[in-house]
Amino acid sequence: MDIRDTARPLDGAGVSAFLRSLPAKPQLLGLGEARHFVGELGELRNEIFRHLVEHEGYRSFAIESDCLKGLVVDDYIATGAGTLDDVMDRGFSHNFGTPPATRELVRWMRAYNEEHEEKLRFFGFDGPLEYWAASPREALTALSALLDGPLPCSGETLDALLGPDERWTNEATVMDPSQSIGRSADAQRLRLLADELVALLDTQLPRLSVKDRERAALYGRTAVGLLRYHHLMADTSPGRVARLSGQRDAMMAANLLAVAAQGPALVFTHNLHLQRDKSFMRLGDQPLEWWSAGALTEAHLGSRYAYLASAFGTVGDDTPPPDTLEGVLSTLPWEHSLVDTRRLAEAVTEPAPRVSRDFAYFPLDAAQLGSIDGVVFLKQAVKLD
């Protein structure tokens, strides 16, 4: 099979044809990153999202960024509240607001909403965490503020149990579980209070507006998720890292399901979070495994979940050997291609594994082609960081 028979140029027509080839219209369409901070991929993402909005009825965009910070961006594109500079600074975590393409996406979404009655939505779907986690203060206090009394505790009691935020955000807990507050008496009490607040929310839904219901649910699952994460930070067992990683992906999946409830959405995150296969890493001589956010999401959505992984040819000065998947795809005549993974697996049966000099780049894995719906391939990519 000629490699050109496995792909087509990446354009709007190709994206629509890809959607038609799926067994069902996806509520969540993922676009994966083989590495973060590649400018061309951000620009292609914007083009794909504009096409999905204008021709396929998509109305939501979700990115691998703090779900609570994302409310700042969603408010801006809905109302124009604040300035674009402020929103890009306060509305993102992990520096995901810095790429020019992301700024342009937010600007375009706001301009679209000014001109159309049916509005676009913006979501962050990661938890407020990295390897360490934020304080649950914001989520718990915001949830409490939306509920009617009697509440399970007063604001003063909640504040006392939370204490200084610094004891929650101590980065030393990444390496030293004994420094985590996650299994203290205060944290255990807060886990019970979070559960009681979420249960109270379920009894008060009729008195809340649609917007407040959505946000209260977000605050509730974020508070519960963060307290679970802190509990695991204090774990001293060999499975600690895998359990923490699994909890993060579980929080992502819960947020993605809430995004899916709003209608068809494009999700932009790392390939590893979108994959259907188990995630795997080795810590010393210990293998660790957990289910990714994509696998967890598909368990709920089935065929209404689909994703396109990305892969790059030359990244900076790192060029793939010709016998790797990326090396073969680099012979395609287009700078940006949309690849049919089933045909690719038939055309390239025993590719060599790519070992990239760019530690942040995750090469395309031939063993996973059967669980990927398609590949967005960039012949050349320039790192922004």
C-alpha positions in Angstrom: 0.0 0.0 0.0 1.3 3.5 -0.9 1.6 5.5 2.3 -0.3 8.3 0.5 -3.3 6.1 0.5 -3.4 6.2 4.3 -3.8 9.9 4.6 -5.2 13.2 3.2 -4.3 16.8 3.7 -5.6 18.2 7.0 -8.5 20.6 6.2 -12.1 21.2 7.1 -13.3 18.7 4.5 -11.0 16.1 5.9 -12.2 16.7 9.5 -15.8 16.3 8.4 -15.1 13.2 6.5 -13.3 11.8 9.5 -16.4 12.4 11.7 -18.6 10.7 9.1 -16.4 7.6 9.2 -17.0 7.1 13.0 -19.8 4.8 14.2 -21.5 7.7 16.0 -21.2 11.5 16.3 -18.8 12.1 19.2 -19.9 14.2 22.2 -16.2 14.5 23.0 -13.7 14.7 20.2 -10.1 14.7 21.5 -7.2 16.3 19.8 -4.0 15.1 21.5 -0.6 16.6 21.9 2.5 14.5 21.4 4.2 17.2 23.4 3.0 20.4 24.9 3.8 23.9 23.5 4.1 23.3 19.8 2.9 26.5 18.0 1.8 24.9 14.8 -0.4 22.4 16.6 -2.1 25.1 18.5 -2.9 26.9 15.2 -4.2 23.8 13.6 -6.4 23.2 16.7 -7.9 26.6 16.3 -8.7 25.9 12.6 -10.2 22.6 13.5 -12.4 24.1 16.2 -13.6 26.9 14.0 -14.6 24.3 11.4 -16.4 22.2 14.0 -18.3 25.2 15.3 -19.2 26.6 11.8 -20.0 23.2 10.1 -20.5 20.5 12.7 -22.5 22.1 15.5 -19.8 22.1 18.2 -20.2 24.7 20.9 -17.6 23.9 23.6 -13.8 23.8 23.9 -11.9 22.1 26.8 -8.2 22.3 27.6 -5.9 20.5 30.0 -5.9 23.4 32.5 -7.3 24.1 36.0 -11.0 23.6 36.0 -11.6 26.5 38.4 -9.4 28.9 36.6 -11.3 28.0 33.4 -14.4 29.8 34.8 -12.5 33.1 34.3 -12.2 32.4 30.6 -15.8 31.1 30.2 -17.1 34.3 31.9 -15.0 36.4 29.5 -16.1 34.8 26.3 -19.7 34.9 27.6 -19.8 38.5 28.8 -16.6 40.3 27.9 -15.9 40.8 31.6 -12.3 41.9 32.2 -9.5 42.3 29.7 -8.0 39.7 27.5 -4.6 40.2 29.1 -6.0 39.6 32.5 -8.0 36.6 31.4 -4.9 35.0 29.8 -3.0 35.5 33.0 -5.6 34.3 35.5 -7.6 31.9 33.5 -5.0 29.1 32.9 -2.7 26.8 34.8 0.5 25.1 33.7 1.4 28.1 31.5 -1.2 27.0 29.0 -2.4 30.6 28.5 1.0 31.7 27.1 1.0 30.3 23.6 -0.2 33.0 21.0 -2.6 30.4 19.5 -4.4 30.0 22.8 -4.8 33.8 23.1 -6.1 33.9 19.5 -8.6 31.1 20.3 -10.0 33.0 23.3 -10.2 36.2 21.3 -12.1 34.4 18.5 -14.5 32.7 20.9 -15.4 36.0 22.5 -15.9 37.7 19.0 -18.1 34.8 17.9 -20.3 35.1 21.0 -20.8 38.8 20.4 -22.2 38.0 17.0 -24.2 34.8 17.6 -27.2 34.0 19.8 -26.0 30.4 20.4 -23.0 30.8 22.6 -19.7 29.0 22.8 -18.4 27.6 26.1 -14.8 27.3 27.4 -13.7 24.7 30.0 -10.6 23.8 31.9 -10.8 20.1 32.8 -7.7 19.4 34.9 -7.9 19.5 38.6 -6.2 22.4 40.5 -3.0 20.3 40.9 0.3 19.4 39.4 2.3 16.7 41.2 1.2 18.5 44.4 -2.3 19.8 44.9 -4.0 23.1 45.8 -6.0 23.8 48.9 -9.6 22.7 48.7 -10.5 26.1 50.2 -11.8 27.8 47.0 -14.0 24.8 46.0 -15.4 24.2 49.5 -16.2 27.9 50.2 -17.7 28.5 46.8 -19.9 25.4 47.2 -21.0 26.5 50.6 -21.9 30.0 49.4 -24.3 28.5 46.8 -26.2 26.4 49.3 -29.0 27.3 51.7 -28.8 26.5 55.4 -28.6 24.8 57.7 -25.1 23.9 56.5 -23.1 21.1 58.1 -20.7 23.6 59.6 -20.2 27.4 59.9 -17.8 29.4 57.7 -15.6 29.9 60.7 -15.3 26.2 61.4 -14.6 25.5 57.8 -11.9 28.2 57.8 -10.3 26.8 60.9 -10.2 23.2 59.5 -8.6 24.5 56.3 -6.0 26.5 58.1 -3.2 28.3 56.1 -3.1 27.3 52.4 0.6 26.7 52.7 0.1 23.5 54.5 -1.9 22.1 51.6 0.5 23.4 48.9 3.8 22.2 50.4 5.7 20.9 47.3 8.0 18.8 49.6 5.1 16.3 49.9 5.8 15.2 46.3 8.9 13.3 47.6 8.0 13.0 51.3 4.6 11.6 52.1 5.1 12.3 55.8 4.8 16.1 55.1 1.3 15.7 53.6 -1.7 17.0 55.6 -3.9 14.6 53.7 -4.5 12.1 56.5 -4.6 14.6 59.4 -7.7 14.8 61.6 -8.6 18.1 59.9 -8.4 16.6 56.4 -10.5 13.6 57.5 -13.2 16.0 58.9 -13.1 18.0 55.7 -13.6 14.9 53.5 -16.8 14.2 55.5 -17.9 17.8 55.2 -17.3 17.8 51.5 -19.5 14.7 51.2 -22.2 16.3 53.3 -22.1 19.5 51.2 -22.4 17.5 47.9 -25.4 15.6 49.4 -27.0 18.8 50.4 -26.5 20.2 46.9 -28.5 17.2 45.6 -31.5 18.3 47.7 -31.4 21.9 46.7 -31.0 21.7 42.9 -34.5 23.2 42.2 -33.7 26.5 43.9 -30.5 27.0 41.8 -30.2 28.5 38.3 -28.8 26.3 35.6 -25.5 28.2 35.8 -25.3 27.8 39.6 -26.1 24.1 39.4 -23.3 23.6 37.0 -20.8 25.5 39.1 -21.9 24.0 42.4 -21.4 20.5 40.8 -17.9 21.6 39.7 -17.0 22.9 43.1 -18.3 19.7 44.7 -16.4 17.2 42.6 -13.3 19.4 42.7 -13.4 19.6 46.5 -13.9 15.8 46.9 -11.3 15.1 44.2 -8.7 17.4 45.9 -9.2 15.9 49.3 -8.8 12.4 47.8 -5.6 13.5 46.1 -4.2 14.9 49.4 -5.2 11.7 51.2 -3.1 9.8 48.6 -0.2 12.2 48.9 0.2 10.9 52.4 0.3 7.3 51.2 3.6 5.5 51.9 2.9 2.3 49.8 4.7 1.4 46.6 1.6 2.2 44.6 1.5 5.8 45.7 2.5 7.4 42.3 0.2 5.2 40.3 -2.8 6.0 42.6 -2.0 9.7 42.4 -1.8 9.6 38.6 -5.0 7.6 38.5 -6.8 10.0 40.8 -5.8 13.0 38.6 -7.1 11.2 35.4 -10.3 10.3 37.3 -10.8 14.0 38.1 -10.2 14.9 34.5 -12.7 12.3 33.3 -15.4 13.6 35.7 -14.9 17.1 34.3 -15.0 15.8 30.7 -18.3 14.0 31.3 -19.7 17.3 32.6 -18.4 19.0 29.4 -20.0 16.4 27.3 -23.3 17.1 28.9 -23.2 20.6 27.4 -23.1 19.3 23.9 -20.4 18.3 21.4 -16.9 19.6 22.5 -13.4 19.6 21.2 -10.9 18.5 23.9 -7.2 19.5 23.7 -4.8 17.7 25.9 -1.8 15.4 25.9 -2.1 12.1 23.9 -1.5 10.2 27.1 -4.6 11.6 28.8 -6.8 10.8 25.7 -5.6 7.3 25.1 -7.8 4.2 25.6 -4.9 2.1 26.7 -3.6 1.9 30.2 -0.9 4.5 31.1 2.4 3.0 32.0 5.6 4.3 33.6 8.5 2.8 35.4 9.7 4.1 38.8 13.1 2.6 39.4 12.5 -1.1 38.9 8.8 -0.9 39.7 6.2 -0.8 36.8 3.2 1.5 37.4 -0.1 1.4 35.6 -3.4 3.3 35.7 -6.3 4.1 33.4 -6.2 7.4 31.5 -8.9 10.0 31.4 -9.8 8.9 27.9 -10.3 5.3 28.9 -12.4 6.3 31.9 -14.5 8.7 29.7 -15.1 6.1 27.0 -16.3 3.7 29.7 -19.3 6.1 30.1 -19.7 7.5 26.6 -18.8 4.5 24.4 -18.8 5.4 20.7 -19.6 9.0 21.6 -15.9 9.4 22.5 -13.3 9.7 19.8 -9.8 11.1 19.6 -7.1 12.1 17.2 -3.6 11.7 18.4 -0.9 14.0 17.1 2.6 13.0 15.9 5.4 15.1 14.6 8.2 14.5 12.1 11.1 16.8 12.7 10.9 18.5 16.1 13.7 21.2 16.4 16.8 19.3 15.4 15.3 15.9 16.1 14.5 14.1 12.8 12.9 10.6 12.9 14.7 7.7 11.3 13.1 6.6 8.0 12.0 3.2 9.4 9.9 4.7 12.2 6.2 5.6 11.9 7.0 9.3 12.0 9.8 8.7 9.4 7.4 7.0 7.0 4.7 9.6 7.6 7.3 12.3 6.8 7.3 11.2 3.2 3.7 12.3 2.8 3.4 15.3 0.3 1.6 17.5 2.8 2.9 19.6 5.7 -0.2 18.7 7.8 -2.0 15.4 7.3 -4.9 13.5 8.7 -4.0 9.8 8.8 -6.3 6.8 8.8 -4.7 4.6 11.6 -6.3 1.4 10.3 -4.7 1.8 6.9 -1.4 3.0 8.5 -1.2 -0.2 10.5 -1.7 -2.2 7.3 0.9 -0.2 5.4 3.6 -0.1 8.1 3.6 -3.5 9.7 6.9 -3.6 11.6 8.1 -0.1 12.2 11.2 0.6 14.4 10.5 2.4 17.6 11.5 6.1 17.6 13.7 7.3 20.4 13.5 11.1 20.4 16.2 13.4 21.7 13.4 15.6 22.8 12.5 14.2 26.3 9.1 16.0 26.2 8.0 14.3 22.9 6.1 11.0 23.1 6.6 9.1 19.8 3.7 7.3 18.1 3.4 3.7 19.3 2.6 1.2 16.6 1.0 -1.1 19.2 -1.6 1.5 20.0 -2.7 2.3 16.4 -5.8 0.0 16.8 -7.1 2.1 19.7 -6.6 5.5 18.0 -9.3 6.9 15.7 -6.9 8.9 13.6 -3.6 10.8 13.6 -2.9 14.5 13.0 0.6 14.5 11.6 2.8 17.6 11.3 5.9 17.1 9.1 7.8 19.8 11.1 7.2 21.2 14.5 8.8 24.1 16.4 8.9 24.1 20.2 7.7 27.2 22.0 9.5 26.4 25.2 
